[in-house]
Amino acid sequence: MEAKPVRLGELLTAAGVLRREDLNEAVQIANDTGQLIGKVLVMSGYLSKHALQVALNAQSLIRDKVVAPDLALVALAVAANQEISFEDALHQLGWVRKKETVTAKLGELLSAAGVIESSELEKALKKSEDTGQPLGSILLKSKVIDDAVLLFALDQQAAVRDGIVSREDAIRLIAAAPKNSRVTSP
């Protein structure tokens, strides 16, 4: 059964980090300009870059079922208000990561499958954090991967998060994807 998507704006408003009116205005701007909602929220002054990064971390851990949504909302508010990392806020609230916790982060899947080098991933993650753009967009723009690889990897990521395939199977499938759809460095 597929989980309901965790929307960034809903997370921020439910945590009390963003006012609903500000979200509505930012959504309108994002729709009009084609920019990402996170970028609009930061550029409009409704949200700090730190709060955006914390919310993106919360969103990822909720999607990976590592953190319960209710706890994530409290930790998001704590992290944004105290300007600490999301994991530090979770630890303040008594949360401890389970050792067997499996995540399905896009970069981890692509790297483990041998599609991208760890150095490429590190550069792309840094740029993603600096710009607020999704990792997949950064990898496409820098021609590390192409659309077909990204879409396939995102499908596998969703399948892992929905419990349809294991993380290991997703990595094997991504690694076995046609080599000609990967962008090679000159």
C-alpha positions as CSV (number, residue, x, y, z in Angstrom):
1,M,0.0,0.0,0.0
2,E,1.4,3.3,-1.0
3,A,1.9,5.9,1.7
4,K,0.5,9.4,1.3
5,P,3.1,11.8,0.0
6,V,4.7,14.1,2.7
7,R,4.4,17.6,1.3
8,L,7.0,20.1,2.4
9,G,4.6,23.0,3.0
10,E,2.2,20.8,5.0
11,L,5.2,19.7,7.2
12,L,6.2,23.3,7.8
13,T,2.8,24.6,8.6
14,A,1.9,21.6,10.8
15,A,5.1,22.1,12.8
16,G,4.3,25.8,13.2
17,V,7.4,26.9,11.4
18,L,5.4,28.5,8.5
19,R,2.1,30.3,8.5
20,R,-0.6,28.9,6.1
21,E,-1.1,32.3,4.5
22,D,2.6,32.5,3.7
23,L,2.6,29.0,2.3
24,N,-0.4,29.8,0.1
25,E,1.3,32.9,-1.3
26,A,4.5,31.0,-1.9
27,V,2.6,28.2,-3.7
28,Q,1.1,30.9,-6.0
29,I,4.5,32.4,-6.7
30,A,6.0,28.9,-7.4
31,N,3.1,28.1,-9.7
32,D,3.5,31.4,-11.6
33,T,7.3,31.2,-11.9
34,G,7.9,27.5,-12.1
35,Q,10.3,27.7,-9.2
36,L,10.5,25.1,-6.4
37,I,8.4,25.9,-3.4
38,G,11.4,25.7,-1.0
39,K,13.4,28.2,-3.0
40,V,10.4,30.6,-3.1
41,L,9.9,30.3,0.6
42,V,13.5,31.2,1.3
43,M,13.7,34.0,-1.4
44,S,10.4,35.5,-0.1
45,G,11.8,35.6,3.5
46,Y,9.1,33.2,4.9
47,L,11.7,30.6,5.8
48,S,15.4,30.5,6.5
49,K,17.8,28.3,4.5
50,H,18.4,26.3,7.7
51,A,14.7,25.7,8.3
52,L,14.3,24.5,4.7
53,Q,17.1,22.1,5.0
54,V,15.7,20.8,8.3
55,A,12.3,20.3,6.7
56,L,13.8,18.5,3.8
57,N,15.6,16.1,6.2
58,A,12.4,15.6,8.1
59,Q,10.5,14.9,4.9
60,S,13.1,12.3,3.8
61,L,13.2,10.5,7.1
62,I,9.4,10.4,7.3
63,R,9.2,9.0,3.7
64,D,11.8,6.3,4.7
65,K,9.7,5.5,7.7
66,V,12.7,6.2,10.0
67,V,10.8,8.7,12.1
68,A,7.1,8.9,12.9
69,P,5.4,11.9,11.5
70,D,4.2,13.2,14.9
71,L,7.8,13.1,16.3
72,A,9.1,14.7,13.1
73,L,6.8,17.7,13.5
74,V,8.0,18.4,17.0
75,A,11.7,17.9,16.0
76,L,11.2,20.1,13.0
77,A,9.9,22.9,15.2
78,V,12.7,22.4,17.8
79,A,15.4,22.3,15.1
80,A,14.1,25.4,13.3
81,N,13.7,27.4,16.5
82,Q,17.0,26.4,18.0
83,E,18.9,26.4,14.7
84,I,20.2,22.9,15.2
85,S,20.2,19.9,12.9
86,F,17.1,17.7,12.6
87,E,18.9,14.7,14.1
88,D,20.1,16.8,17.1
89,A,16.5,17.8,17.7
90,L,15.4,14.2,17.5
91,H,18.1,13.2,20.0
92,Q,17.0,16.1,22.4
93,L,13.5,14.5,22.2
94,G,14.9,11.1,23.2
95,W,14.9,9.5,19.8
96,V,17.5,6.9,19.0
97,R,18.1,5.6,15.4
98,K,17.5,1.9,15.2
99,K,20.5,0.0,13.9
100,E,18.5,-1.9,11.4
101,T,16.9,1.3,9.9
102,V,17.2,1.2,6.1
103,T,16.9,4.4,4.2
104,A,16.3,4.9,0.5
105,K,18.0,8.2,-0.3
106,L,18.4,8.8,-4.0
107,G,22.2,9.5,-3.8
108,E,22.8,6.5,-1.6
109,L,21.0,4.2,-4.1
110,L,22.8,5.7,-7.1
111,S,26.2,5.5,-5.4
112,A,25.7,1.9,-4.1
113,A,24.6,0.9,-7.6
114,G,27.8,2.3,-9.1
115,V,26.0,4.8,-11.3
116,I,27.7,7.8,-9.7
117,E,31.0,8.2,-7.9
118,S,31.1,9.2,-4.3
119,S,32.9,12.4,-5.2
120,E,30.1,13.3,-7.7
121,L,27.5,12.6,-5.0
122,E,29.3,14.8,-2.4
123,K,29.5,17.7,-4.9
124,A,25.9,17.3,-5.9
125,L,24.7,17.1,-2.3
126,K,26.6,20.2,-1.4
127,K,25.1,22.1,-4.3
128,S,21.7,20.8,-3.4
129,E,22.1,22.0,0.1
130,D,23.4,25.4,-1.0
131,T,20.7,26.0,-3.7
132,G,17.7,24.1,-2.2
133,Q,17.3,22.2,-5.5
134,P,16.6,18.5,-5.4
135,L,19.5,16.2,-5.8
136,G,18.1,14.7,-9.0
137,S,17.9,18.1,-10.7
138,I,21.5,18.8,-9.8
139,L,22.7,15.5,-11.1
140,L,20.7,16.1,-14.4
141,K,22.0,19.6,-14.9
142,S,25.6,18.5,-14.2
143,K,25.1,15.7,-16.7
144,V,26.1,13.0,-14.2
145,I,22.9,11.0,-15.1
146,D,20.2,11.4,-17.7
147,D,16.4,11.5,-17.4
148,A,15.9,7.8,-17.9
149,V,18.4,6.9,-15.1
150,L,16.9,9.5,-12.7
151,L,13.3,8.3,-13.4
152,F,14.2,4.7,-12.9
153,A,16.1,5.4,-9.7
154,L,13.2,7.5,-8.4
155,D,10.8,4.7,-9.1
156,Q,13.0,2.3,-7.2
157,Q,13.3,4.7,-4.3
158,A,9.5,4.9,-4.1
159,A,9.3,1.1,-4.3
160,V,11.7,0.7,-1.4
161,R,9.8,3.3,0.7
162,D,6.5,1.6,-0.1
163,G,7.9,-1.8,0.9
164,I,7.6,-3.3,-2.6
165,V,11.3,-4.1,-3.0
166,S,14.2,-4.3,-0.6
167,R,16.9,-1.6,-0.7
168,E,19.4,-4.3,-1.9
169,D,17.1,-5.3,-4.8
170,A,16.6,-1.7,-5.8
171,I,20.3,-1.2,-5.9
172,R,20.8,-4.3,-8.1
173,L,18.0,-3.1,-10.5
174,I,19.5,0.3,-10.8
175,A,23.0,-1.2,-11.4
176,A,21.5,-3.5,-14.1
177,A,19.8,-0.6,-15.9
178,P,20.9,-0.2,-19.5
179,K,24.4,1.3,-19.5
180,N,23.6,3.4,-22.7
181,S,21.1,5.5,-20.7
182,R,23.9,6.7,-18.4
183,V,25.8,9.8,-19.2
184,T,29.5,9.1,-19.4
185,S,32.2,11.7,-18.6
186,P,34.3,12.8,-21.6
